[in-house]
Amino acid sequence: MVPPARAGFVVSKAIGNAVVRNKVQRRLRHLVRDRLDRLPAGSLVVVRALPGAGQAEYEALAHDLDAALQRLLRTPRRDPGGGAP
């Protein structure tokens, strides 16, 4: 059985104080939850909030997350071993 896709979050102090960081993390968690079904089963994704995320509107975060997921999903997979087939 393949585990479901999972996401982790990195929200540093560059975002703002604890209240702002928690708000950004809650927003990102909610946005990612609705989009996890787009990812292949077993995927592990780390979402790193950039400093502007503390002042960004919810819709802007959603747009940026969608753009990042589109780039991620259309990027061809690399061979983790680095060797030729």
N, C-alpha and C positions, 0 to 999 in steps of 0.2 A: 504494500500500500504506500503510495506516494503522499508525503505530508503536504498540506495546503501551503500556498504562498504566504510569506510572513514579511513584516516590515519593522524596522527599527528607526529611531529618530535621534538626531544629534541637534540640540538646541543650546548653543553656547551662551556665555555671558555677554558676548558681543551683540546679542539680540536685544537685551535690555534687562531690567530687574526680574526677580522671580515671578512676579505677577504676569509680566509680558511674556516671559519664556513659557510659562504654563499655558497661557492663552494660545500662543503659537503652536505648542505641541498638541493641545486639544483640537485645534482647527485642522492641523495636518493629519492627526489620527483619524478624525472624522472623514476627511477627504480621501485618505488612502483606503479606509475600510470599504468605501463604495467602489473602489477601483481595483481591489485585489483580484477580482475574478478575471481581469485582463491579463494577468501574469501567469506564466506556466506553473503548474503544480510543482511544489518544492522550491520555488524561487525564494531567495532572501534579498531584500532590498533595504538599503539604508538611505533615509531621507535626511539631508543636512540642510537646516534652515540658514539662509544667508542673513547678514545684518539688517537688510531692509524688510525682512519678514515681520518684524515687530510693528511696523507702521502700515503694512500692506492690508488692503481690503480682502475680505474672504474670497471674492470673485477673482482677484488677482492671484492669490495663492492657488486657487483651483486651476486657473489658466496655466500658470507656471508648472504646476505638478503634471497636468495633462501633457504639456509640451515635453517635459522631461521623460515621462513614460513613453511617449511616442518615439523619442530618440532612442530610448533604451530598447524598445521592442523591435525596432527596425535595424539595429546594429547587429551585424553578424557575430556569432559566438566565436571567441578565440579558444584555441586549444590550450588548456591550462598547463599541459606538459611542455609546450613550446617546441615540440619535435614535429618532424614531418610524418605524414601518415604512412 
